[in-house]
Amino acid sequence: MVIIMREKYESFALSELREIAKVRAIKGSSTMKKADLVEAMLKRDEEDKAVGKEVEPKMVLNQPGER
């Protein structure tokens, strides 16, 4: 599962990862490099999984033309 999630996170643009991290309240995400942000997201996934939360990333950004 970690490999799948890593690939999924790595497929996102840095700006998309930062937006997801912001929603997930990952501190310091606005200054992290992409690789560090992916690691932080994977760590948060493990923490969430341990308490029974869903770990599948969802896009939180608006699609073009949406508000």
C-alpha positions in Angstrom: 0.0 0.0 0.0 2.9 2.4 0.8 4.3 2.0 -2.7 1.0 2.7 -4.3 0.4 5.8 -2.2 4.0 7.0 -2.8 3.4 6.7 -6.6 0.0 8.5 -6.2 1.5 11.4 -4.2 4.5 11.7 -6.6 2.1 12.0 -9.5 0.7 15.2 -8.0 2.2 18.6 -8.7 3.9 20.3 -5.7 1.1 22.9 -5.5 -1.5 20.1 -5.3 0.4 18.3 -2.6 0.7 21.4 -0.6 -3.0 22.0 -0.8 -3.8 18.5 0.4 -1.2 18.8 3.2 -2.8 22.1 4.3 -6.2 20.4 4.5 -4.6 17.5 6.5 -2.9 20.1 8.8 0.6 18.9 8.1 2.8 21.6 9.7 5.5 23.2 7.6 4.2 21.9 4.3 4.3 25.3 2.6 8.1 25.3 2.7 8.7 21.5 2.1 10.3 20.2 -1.0 8.2 17.7 -2.9 10.1 14.6 -1.7 9.8 15.8 2.0 6.1 16.5 1.5 5.6 13.0 0.1 7.3 11.5 3.1 5.2 13.7 5.5 2.0 12.6 3.7 3.0 8.9 3.9 3.8 9.3 7.7 0.4 11.0 8.2 -1.3 8.1 6.3 0.3 5.6 8.7 -0.9 7.7 11.7 -4.4 8.0 10.2 -4.5 4.3 9.4 -3.6 3.4 13.0 -6.7 5.2 14.2 -9.0 3.9 11.5 -9.2 7.0 9.2 -9.4 6.7 5.4 -6.0 7.3 3.8 -6.8 7.5 0.1 -5.8 11.0 -1.1 -8.6 13.1 -2.6 -8.2 16.2 -4.7 -9.2 19.2 -2.8 -8.5 21.7 -5.6 -11.2 23.1 -7.7 -11.3 22.0 -11.3 -10.8 24.7 -14.0 -13.8 26.9 -14.1 -15.1 25.9 -10.6 -15.3 28.1 -7.6 
